[in-house]
Amino acid sequence: MLNILLRLIILTAGIFLASYLVPGVTVEGYGPAIKAAVLLGVLNLIAKPVLIILTLPINLLTLGLFTFILNAFILWFVGYAIAGFLVAGFFPALLGAIVISVLNIILNRFV
């Protein structure tokens, strides 16, 4: 339980960092950021493995770089689903997904 809560905090911090660094990604407070982190975590847990299997040929051709595109589409969807969390387009979603992924990789090394 503590591990899940810690990962949720890391994901929320990644969303805040993406909103600070990437123009086009905005968060209007802690509530929408936490809701976006929960939805992003659930989608990464359930939908992302299915999407990776469905796009396996193109993912193999791009040597795994297509995963960033999948992350961007998931983040863009979360921007539409959560009020107070806005992702202005595909390229801000791509940059935001990269920022969130890098921060998750770095902070999960310490967990």
TAMO-V964622 format. One record per run of one state. SS is the DSSP state (a for helix, b for strand, c for the rest). FROM is the first residue (numbers start at 1). LEN is the number of residues. If there is no record, write none. Layout:
ss=SS from=FROM len=LEN
ss=SS from=FROM len=LEN
This chain:
ss=c from=1 len=1
ss=a from=2 len=20
ss=c from=22 len=3
ss=b from=25 len=3
ss=c from=28 len=2
ss=a from=30 len=25
ss=c from=55 len=1
ss=a from=56 len=6
ss=c from=62 len=4
ss=a from=66 len=16
ss=c from=82 len=3
ss=b from=85 len=3
ss=c from=88 len=2
ss=a from=90 len=21
ss=c from=111 len=1
